């Protein structure tokens, strides 16, 4: 089943589709790293997704891991 990243950029809502949850999470973190507002990650609509607060915690862990790998 597809994984979706729901995000908002320049006032427009977007949904990007990925085959694996890890790919969706990586994409969401890269978007957030660029300052783009990620609204959710999941298999369905934004309402059924991991919400912004949880996405922010995932992004914090991703940043921490990225700094360790440098």
KEPA-825725 format. One record per residue: residue number from 1; x, y, z of N, C-alpha, C, O, CB in turn. Coordinates in nm, 2 decimals. Each point is the difference from the previous one (the first is absolute). Glycine has a CB too. Layout:
REM KEPA-825725
{k:NUM&n.px:X&n.py:Y&n.pz:Z&ca.px:X&ca.py:Y&ca.pz:Z&c.px:X&c.py:Y&c.pz:Z&o.px:X&o.py:Y&o.pz:Z&cb.px:X&cb.py:Y&cb.pz:Z}
...
END
This chain:
REM KEPA-825725
{k:1&n.px:0.08&n.py:-0.12&n.pz:0.00&ca.px:-0.08&ca.py:0.12&ca.pz:0.00&c.px:0.09&c.py:0.12&c.pz:0.00&o.px:0.10&o.py:0.01&o.pz:0.06&cb.px:-0.29&cb.py:-0.13&cb.pz:0.06}
{k:2&n.px:0.15&n.py:0.23&n.pz:-0.19&ca.px:0.07&ca.py:0.12&ca.pz:-0.01&c.px:0.00&c.py:0.08&c.pz:0.13&o.px:-0.09&o.py:-0.01&o.pz:0.08&cb.px:0.04&cb.py:0.02&cb.pz:-0.32}
{k:3&n.px:0.16&n.py:0.06&n.pz:0.26&ca.px:0.02&ca.py:0.10&ca.pz:0.11&c.px:-0.01&c.py:0.14&c.pz:-0.05&o.px:0.06&o.py:0.02&o.pz:-0.11&cb.px:0.08&cb.py:-0.19&cb.pz:0.24}
{k:4&n.px:-0.20&n.py:0.26&n.pz:-0.06&ca.px:-0.02&ca.py:0.13&ca.pz:-0.05&c.px:0.06&c.py:0.10&c.pz:0.10&o.px:0.00&o.py:-0.01&o.pz:0.12&cb.px:-0.20&cb.py:-0.06&cb.pz:-0.24}
{k:5&n.px:0.26&n.py:0.18&n.pz:0.06&ca.px:0.05&ca.py:0.11&ca.pz:0.08&c.px:-0.09&c.py:0.12&c.pz:-0.05&o.px:0.00&o.py:0.04&o.pz:-0.11&cb.px:0.25&cb.py:-0.13&cb.pz:0.13}
{k:6&n.px:-0.32&n.py:0.14&n.pz:0.08&ca.px:-0.08&ca.py:0.12&ca.pz:-0.03&c.px:0.07&c.py:0.12&c.pz:0.05&o.px:0.05&o.py:0.01&o.pz:0.12&cb.px:-0.26&cb.py:-0.15&cb.pz:-0.09}
{k:7&n.px:0.23&n.py:0.24&n.pz:-0.12&ca.px:0.07&ca.py:0.12&ca.pz:0.04&c.px:-0.06&c.py:0.12&c.pz:-0.07&o.px:-0.08&o.py:-0.01&o.pz:-0.10&cb.px:0.29&cb.py:-0.12&cb.pz:0.13}
{k:8&n.px:-0.17&n.py:0.25&n.pz:0.02&ca.px:-0.05&ca.py:0.13&ca.pz:-0.05&c.px:0.13&c.py:0.08&c.pz:-0.04&o.px:0.09&o.py:0.02&o.pz:0.08&cb.px:-0.30&cb.py:-0.03&cb.pz:0.07}
{k:9&n.px:0.20&n.py:0.06&n.pz:-0.27&ca.px:0.11&ca.py:0.08&ca.pz:-0.05&c.px:-0.05&c.py:0.11&c.pz:-0.09&o.px:-0.08&o.py:-0.02&o.pz:-0.09&cb.px:0.24&cb.py:-0.17&cb.pz:0.10}
{k:10&n.px:-0.12&n.py:0.32&n.pz:0.02&ca.px:-0.04&ca.py:0.12&ca.pz:-0.07&c.px:-0.16&c.py:0.01&c.pz:0.00&o.px:-0.05&o.py:0.03&o.pz:-0.11&cb.px:0.26&cb.py:-0.05&cb.pz:-0.03}
{k:11&n.px:-0.27&n.py:-0.02&n.pz:0.25&ca.px:-0.14&ca.py:0.01&ca.pz:0.01&c.px:-0.08&c.py:-0.11&c.pz:-0.07&o.px:-0.13&o.py:0.01&o.pz:0.00&cb.px:0.17&cb.py:0.23&cb.pz:0.01}
{k:12&n.px:0.02&n.py:-0.34&n.pz:-0.06&ca.px:-0.07&ca.py:-0.11&ca.pz:-0.07&c.px:0.02&c.py:-0.13&c.pz:0.07&o.px:0.11&o.py:-0.02&o.pz:0.06&cb.px:-0.08&cb.py:0.14&cb.pz:-0.28}
{k:13&n.px:-0.13&n.py:-0.20&n.pz:0.23&ca.px:0.01&ca.py:-0.13&ca.pz:0.06&c.px:0.05&c.py:-0.11&c.pz:-0.11&o.px:-0.04&o.py:0.01&o.pz:-0.11&cb.px:-0.14&cb.py:0.05&cb.pz:0.28}
{k:14&n.px:0.27&n.py:-0.14&n.pz:-0.12&ca.px:0.05&ca.py:-0.11&ca.pz:-0.09&c.px:0.00&c.py:-0.13&c.pz:0.07&o.px:0.00&o.py:-0.01&o.pz:0.13&cb.px:0.15&cb.py:0.18&cb.pz:-0.24}
{k:15&n.px:-0.15&n.py:-0.28&n.pz:0.03&ca.px:0.02&ca.py:-0.13&ca.pz:0.06&c.px:0.10&c.py:-0.07&c.pz:-0.09&o.px:-0.02&o.py:-0.01&o.pz:-0.12&cb.px:-0.22&cb.py:0.00&cb.pz:0.21}
{k:16&n.px:0.34&n.py:-0.05&n.pz:-0.03&ca.px:0.10&ca.py:-0.07&ca.pz:-0.07&c.px:-0.02&c.py:-0.15&c.pz:0.04&o.px:-0.03&o.py:-0.03&o.pz:0.12&cb.px:0.20&cb.py:0.22&cb.pz:-0.13}
{k:17&n.px:-0.15&n.py:-0.28&n.pz:-0.09&ca.px:-0.03&ca.py:-0.14&ca.pz:0.03&c.px:0.13&c.py:-0.08&c.pz:-0.01&o.px:0.09&o.py:0.02&o.pz:-0.09&cb.px:-0.32&cb.py:0.00&cb.pz:0.00}
{k:18&n.px:0.25&n.py:-0.12&n.pz:0.19&ca.px:0.12&ca.py:-0.08&ca.pz:0.01&c.px:-0.04&c.py:-0.14&c.pz:0.02&o.px:-0.11&o.py:-0.03&o.pz:0.05&cb.px:0.25&cb.py:0.22&cb.pz:0.04}
{k:19&n.px:-0.05&n.py:-0.29&n.pz:-0.13&ca.px:-0.04&ca.py:-0.14&ca.pz:0.02&c.px:0.04&c.py:-0.05&c.pz:0.14&o.px:-0.07&o.py:-0.10&o.pz:0.04&cb.px:0.11&cb.py:0.07&cb.pz:-0.28}
{k:20&n.px:0.05&n.py:0.09&n.pz:0.31&ca.px:0.04&ca.py:-0.05&ca.pz:0.13&c.px:-0.01&c.py:0.11&c.pz:0.10&o.px:0.02&o.py:0.12&o.pz:-0.03&cb.px:0.14&cb.py:-0.28&cb.pz:-0.08}
{k:21&n.px:-0.19&n.py:0.12&n.pz:0.24&ca.px:-0.01&ca.py:0.10&ca.pz:0.10&c.px:0.13&c.py:0.08&c.pz:0.03&o.px:0.00&o.py:0.12&o.pz:0.03&cb.px:-0.18&cb.py:-0.26&cb.pz:0.07}
{k:22&n.px:0.29&n.py:0.07&n.pz:-0.11&ca.px:0.13&ca.py:0.07&ca.pz:0.02&c.px:0.03&c.py:0.10&c.pz:-0.11&o.px:0.05&o.py:0.11&o.pz:0.04&cb.px:0.03&cb.py:-0.32&cb.pz:0.06}
{k:23&n.px:-0.12&n.py:0.19&n.pz:-0.22&ca.px:0.01&ca.py:0.10&ca.pz:-0.11&c.px:-0.08&c.py:0.12&c.pz:0.03&o.px:0.04&o.py:0.11&o.pz:-0.02&cb.px:0.01&cb.py:-0.29&cb.pz:-0.14}
{k:24&n.px:-0.18&n.py:0.16&n.pz:0.21&ca.px:-0.09&ca.py:0.11&ca.pz:0.03&c.px:0.06&c.py:0.08&c.pz:0.12&o.px:0.00&o.py:0.12&o.pz:-0.01&cb.px:-0.20&cb.py:-0.25&cb.pz:-0.07}
{k:25&n.px:0.25&n.py:0.06&n.pz:0.18&ca.px:0.06&ca.py:0.08&ca.pz:0.11&c.px:0.12&c.py:0.08&c.pz:-0.04&o.px:0.01&o.py:0.11&o.pz:0.04&cb.px:-0.10&cb.py:-0.29&cb.pz:0.12}
{k:26&n.px:0.18&n.py:0.12&n.pz:-0.24&ca.px:0.12&ca.py:0.07&ca.pz:-0.05&c.px:-0.04&c.py:0.12&c.pz:-0.08&o.px:0.05&o.py:0.11&o.pz:0.02&cb.px:0.08&cb.py:-0.33&cb.pz:-0.02}
{k:27&n.px:-0.23&n.py:0.20&n.pz:-0.09&ca.px:-0.05&ca.py:0.11&ca.pz:-0.08&c.px:-0.06&c.py:0.11&c.pz:0.09&o.px:0.03&o.py:0.12&o.pz:-0.03&cb.px:-0.07&cb.py:-0.27&cb.pz:-0.16}
{k:28&n.px:-0.04&n.py:0.12&n.pz:0.28&ca.px:-0.06&ca.py:0.10&ca.pz:0.09&c.px:0.11&c.py:0.07&c.pz:0.08&o.px:-0.01&o.py:0.13&o.pz:0.01&cb.px:-0.19&cb.py:-0.27&cb.pz:0.01}
{k:29&n.px:0.30&n.py:0.08&n.pz:0.03&ca.px:0.11&ca.py:0.06&ca.pz:0.07&c.px:0.08&c.py:0.10&c.pz:-0.09&o.px:0.04&o.py:0.11&o.pz:0.04&cb.px:-0.02&cb.py:-0.31&cb.pz:0.11}
{k:30&n.px:0.00&n.py:0.15&n.pz:-0.28&ca.px:0.07&ca.py:0.09&ca.pz:-0.09&c.px:-0.08&c.py:0.13&c.pz:-0.03&o.px:0.05&o.py:0.11&o.pz:-0.01&cb.px:0.06&cb.py:-0.31&cb.pz:-0.09}
{k:31&n.px:-0.24&n.py:0.18&n.pz:0.08&ca.px:-0.09&ca.py:0.11&ca.pz:-0.02&c.px:0.01&c.py:0.10&c.pz:0.12&o.px:0.01&o.py:0.12&o.pz:-0.02&cb.px:-0.17&cb.py:-0.26&cb.pz:-0.12}
{k:32&n.px:0.15&n.py:0.08&n.pz:0.26&ca.px:0.00&ca.py:0.09&ca.pz:0.12&c.px:0.14&c.py:0.07&c.pz:0.01&o.px:0.01&o.py:0.11&o.pz:0.05&cb.px:-0.17&cb.py:-0.27&cb.pz:0.07}
{k:33&n.px:0.26&n.py:0.09&n.pz:-0.16&ca.px:0.14&ca.py:0.06&ca.pz:0.00&c.px:0.00&c.py:0.12&c.pz:-0.09&o.px:0.09&o.py:0.09&o.pz:0.02&cb.px:0.01&cb.py:-0.31&cb.pz:0.03}
{k:34&n.px:-0.18&n.py:0.23&n.pz:-0.15&ca.px:-0.01&ca.py:0.11&ca.pz:-0.09&c.px:-0.10&c.py:0.10&c.pz:0.05&o.px:-0.02&o.py:0.10&o.pz:-0.07&cb.px:0.08&cb.py:-0.25&cb.pz:-0.12}
{k:35&n.px:-0.12&n.py:0.13&n.pz:0.30&ca.px:-0.09&ca.py:0.10&ca.pz:0.06&c.px:-0.15&c.py:-0.02&c.pz:-0.05&o.px:-0.08&o.py:0.09&o.pz:0.02&cb.px:0.27&cb.py:0.06&cb.pz:0.00}
{k:36&n.px:-0.22&n.py:-0.26&n.pz:-0.08&ca.px:-0.13&ca.py:-0.03&ca.pz:-0.05&c.px:-0.08&c.py:-0.06&c.pz:0.11&o.px:0.04&o.py:-0.09&o.pz:0.07&cb.px:0.04&cb.py:0.06&cb.pz:-0.31}
{k:37&n.px:-0.21&n.py:0.07&n.pz:0.25&ca.px:-0.09&ca.py:-0.05&ca.pz:0.10&c.px:-0.06&c.py:-0.14&c.pz:-0.04&o.px:-0.08&o.py:-0.01&o.pz:-0.09&cb.px:0.02&cb.py:0.25&cb.pz:0.15}
{k:38&n.px:0.11&n.py:-0.34&n.pz:0.02&ca.px:-0.05&ca.py:-0.13&ca.pz:-0.02&c.px:-0.12&c.py:-0.02&c.pz:0.09&o.px:0.01&o.py:0.01&o.pz:0.12&cb.px:0.22&cb.py:-0.10&cb.pz:-0.19}
{k:39&n.px:-0.35&n.py:0.05&n.pz:0.02&ca.px:-0.12&ca.py:-0.01&ca.pz:0.08&c.px:-0.02&c.py:-0.14&c.pz:0.05&o.px:-0.07&o.py:-0.02&o.pz:0.10&cb.px:-0.03&cb.py:0.21&cb.pz:-0.24}
{k:40&n.px:0.15&n.py:-0.29&n.pz:0.07&ca.px:-0.02&ca.py:-0.14&ca.pz:0.04&c.px:0.07&c.py:-0.10&c.pz:-0.09&o.px:0.03&o.py:0.03&o.pz:-0.11&cb.px:-0.25&cb.py:0.04&cb.pz:0.21}
{k:41&n.px:0.24&n.py:-0.19&n.pz:-0.04&ca.px:0.06&ca.py:-0.11&ca.pz:-0.07&c.px:-0.10&c.py:-0.12&c.pz:0.03&o.px:-0.03&o.py:-0.03&o.pz:0.11&cb.px:0.28&cb.py:0.12&cb.pz:-0.10}
{k:42&n.px:-0.29&n.py:-0.16&n.pz:-0.12&ca.px:-0.08&ca.py:-0.12&ca.pz:0.03&c.px:-0.04&c.py:-0.07&c.pz:-0.13&o.px:0.05&o.py:0.03&o.pz:-0.11&cb.px:-0.13&cb.py:0.08&cb.pz:0.32}
{k:43&n.px:-0.02&n.py:-0.19&n.pz:-0.19&ca.px:-0.05&ca.py:-0.08&ca.pz:-0.12&c.px:-0.13&c.py:0.05&c.pz:-0.06&o.px:-0.05&o.py:-0.05&o.pz:-0.10&cb.px:0.16&cb.py:-0.14&cb.pz:0.21}
{k:44&n.px:-0.17&n.py:0.29&n.pz:-0.04&ca.px:-0.12&ca.py:0.06&ca.pz:-0.05&c.px:-0.01&c.py:0.15&c.pz:0.00&o.px:0.10&o.py:0.06&o.pz:-0.04&cb.px:-0.21&cb.py:-0.27&cb.pz:0.12}
{k:45&n.px:0.00&n.py:0.26&n.pz:-0.04&ca.px:-0.02&ca.py:0.14&ca.pz:0.00&c.px:0.08&c.py:0.07&c.pz:0.11&o.px:0.06&o.py:-0.07&o.pz:0.09&cb.px:-0.29&cb.py:0.04&cb.pz:-0.19}
{k:46&n.px:0.24&n.py:0.16&n.pz:0.10&ca.px:0.07&ca.py:0.07&ca.pz:0.11&c.px:-0.06&c.py:-0.03&c.pz:0.13&o.px:0.07&o.py:-0.02&o.pz:0.10&cb.px:-0.02&cb.py:0.20&cb.pz:-0.25}
{k:47&n.px:-0.18&n.py:-0.20&n.pz:0.16&ca.px:-0.07&ca.py:-0.03&ca.pz:0.13&c.px:0.04&c.py:-0.14&c.pz:0.05&o.px:-0.01&o.py:-0.02&o.pz:0.12&cb.px:-0.17&cb.py:0.16&cb.pz:-0.19}
{k:48&n.px:0.22&n.py:-0.23&n.pz:-0.01&ca.px:0.05&ca.py:-0.13&ca.pz:0.04&c.px:0.15&c.py:-0.02&c.pz:0.01&o.px:0.05&o.py:-0.11&o.pz:0.01&cb.px:-0.26&cb.py:0.02&cb.pz:-0.12}
{k:49&n.px:0.28&n.py:0.20&n.pz:0.10&ca.px:0.14&ca.py:0.00&ca.pz:0.00&c.px:0.07&c.py:0.03&c.pz:0.13&o.px:-0.07&o.py:0.04&o.pz:0.10&cb.px:0.05&cb.py:0.03&cb.pz:-0.33}
{k:50&n.px:0.15&n.py:-0.10&n.pz:0.24&ca.px:0.08&ca.py:0.04&ca.pz:0.12&c.px:-0.01&c.py:0.15&c.pz:-0.01&o.px:0.04&o.py:0.06&o.pz:-0.10&cb.px:0.12&cb.py:-0.26&cb.pz:0.10}
{k:51&n.px:-0.20&n.py:0.27&n.pz:0.10&ca.px:-0.03&ca.py:0.14&ca.pz:0.00&c.px:0.13&c.py:0.08&c.pz:0.03&o.px:0.11&o.py:-0.05&o.pz:0.03&cb.px:-0.34&cb.py:0.01&cb.pz:0.05}
{k:52&n.px:0.22&n.py:0.17&n.pz:-0.09&ca.px:0.11&ca.py:0.10&ca.pz:0.00&c.px:0.09&c.py:-0.02&c.pz:0.12&o.px:0.13&o.py:0.00&o.pz:-0.01&cb.px:-0.27&cb.py:0.16&cb.pz:-0.12}
{k:53&n.px:0.09&n.py:-0.18&n.pz:0.25&ca.px:0.08&ca.py:-0.01&ca.pz:0.12&c.px:0.09&c.py:-0.12&c.pz:-0.01&o.px:0.12&o.py:0.00&o.pz:0.04&cb.px:-0.30&cb.py:0.12&cb.pz:0.10}
{k:54&n.px:0.12&n.py:-0.23&n.pz:-0.18&ca.px:0.08&ca.py:-0.13&ca.pz:-0.01&c.px:0.10&c.py:0.02&c.pz:-0.11&o.px:0.12&o.py:-0.05&o.pz:0.01&cb.px:-0.31&cb.py:-0.09&cb.pz:0.07}
{k:55&n.px:0.16&n.py:0.20&n.pz:-0.19&ca.px:0.09&ca.py:0.02&ca.pz:-0.11&c.px:0.12&c.py:0.09&c.pz:0.04&o.px:0.11&o.py:-0.03&o.pz:-0.03&cb.px:-0.30&cb.py:0.01&cb.pz:-0.14}
{k:56&n.px:0.16&n.py:0.12&n.pz:0.26&ca.px:0.11&ca.py:0.08&ca.pz:0.05&c.px:0.09&c.py:-0.08&c.pz:0.09&o.px:0.12&o.py:0.03&o.pz:-0.01&cb.px:-0.28&cb.py:0.17&cb.pz:0.00}
{k:57&n.px:0.11&n.py:-0.29&n.pz:0.08&ca.px:0.09&ca.py:-0.09&ca.pz:0.09&c.px:0.09&c.py:-0.09&c.pz:-0.09&o.px:0.11&o.py:-0.02&o.pz:0.03&cb.px:-0.28&cb.py:0.03&cb.pz:0.15}
{k:58&n.px:0.11&n.py:-0.06&n.pz:-0.29&ca.px:0.07&ca.py:-0.08&ca.pz:-0.09&c.px:0.11&c.py:0.08&c.pz:-0.07&o.px:0.12&o.py:-0.04&o.pz:-0.01&cb.px:-0.32&cb.py:-0.10&cb.pz:-0.03}
{k:59&n.px:0.17&n.py:0.26&n.pz:0.00&ca.px:0.10&ca.py:0.10&ca.pz:-0.06&c.px:0.11&c.py:0.03&c.pz:0.10&o.px:0.12&o.py:0.00&o.pz:-0.04&cb.px:-0.30&cb.py:0.10&cb.pz:-0.10}
{k:60&n.px:0.15&n.py:-0.08&n.pz:0.27&ca.px:0.10&ca.py:0.02&ca.pz:0.10&c.px:0.10&c.py:-0.11&c.pz:0.01&o.px:0.12&o.py:0.02&o.pz:0.00&cb.px:-0.28&cb.py:0.12&cb.pz:0.12}
{k:61&n.px:0.11&n.py:-0.26&n.pz:-0.12&ca.px:0.08&ca.py:-0.12&ca.pz:0.00&c.px:0.09&c.py:-0.02&c.pz:-0.13&o.px:0.11&o.py:-0.04&o.pz:0.01&cb.px:-0.28&cb.py:-0.07&cb.pz:0.14}
{k:62&n.px:0.11&n.py:0.15&n.pz:-0.26&ca.px:0.07&ca.py:-0.01&ca.pz:-0.13&c.px:0.11&c.py:0.10&c.pz:0.00&o.px:0.11&o.py:-0.03&o.pz:-0.05&cb.px:-0.32&cb.py:-0.04&cb.pz:-0.06}
{k:63&n.px:0.19&n.py:0.19&n.pz:0.16&ca.px:0.10&ca.py:0.10&ca.pz:0.01&c.px:0.12&c.py:-0.04&c.pz:0.09&o.px:0.11&o.py:0.01&o.pz:-0.04&cb.px:-0.28&cb.py:0.17&cb.pz:0.00}
{k:64&n.px:0.13&n.py:-0.24&n.pz:0.15&ca.px:0.10&ca.py:-0.05&ca.pz:0.10&c.px:0.09&c.py:-0.11&c.pz:-0.07&o.px:0.12&o.py:0.01&o.pz:0.01&cb.px:-0.27&cb.py:0.05&cb.pz:0.18}
{k:65&n.px:0.08&n.py:-0.15&n.pz:-0.26&ca.px:0.08&ca.py:-0.11&ca.pz:-0.07&c.px:0.08&c.py:0.06&c.pz:-0.11&o.px:0.12&o.py:-0.05&o.pz:-0.02&cb.px:-0.30&cb.py:-0.11&cb.pz:0.08}
{k:66&n.px:0.13&n.py:0.26&n.pz:-0.13&ca.px:0.08&ca.py:0.06&ca.pz:-0.11&c.px:0.13&c.py:0.07&c.pz:0.05&o.px:0.10&o.py:-0.01&o.pz:-0.06&cb.px:-0.32&cb.py:0.04&cb.pz:-0.07}
{k:67&n.px:0.20&n.py:0.03&n.pz:0.24&ca.px:0.12&ca.py:0.07&ca.pz:0.06&c.px:0.10&c.py:-0.10&c.pz:0.05&o.px:0.12&o.py:0.03&o.pz:-0.01&cb.px:-0.26&cb.py:0.16&cb.pz:0.08}
{k:68&n.px:0.10&n.py:-0.30&n.pz:-0.02&ca.px:0.09&ca.py:-0.11&ca.pz:0.05&c.px:0.08&c.py:-0.06&c.pz:-0.12&o.px:0.11&o.py:-0.04&o.pz:0.02&cb.px:-0.26&cb.py:-0.01&cb.pz:0.17}
{k:69&n.px:0.09&n.py:0.04&n.pz:-0.31&ca.px:0.06&ca.py:-0.06&ca.pz:-0.11&c.px:0.10&c.py:0.09&c.pz:-0.08&o.px:0.06&o.py:-0.05&o.pz:-0.09&cb.px:-0.27&cb.py:-0.09&cb.pz:0.08}
{k:70&n.px:0.22&n.py:0.26&n.pz:0.05&ca.px:0.09&ca.py:0.10&ca.pz:-0.07&c.px:0.14&c.py:-0.02&c.pz:0.05&o.px:0.09&o.py:0.07&o.pz:-0.05&cb.px:-0.27&cb.py:0.09&cb.pz:0.02}
END
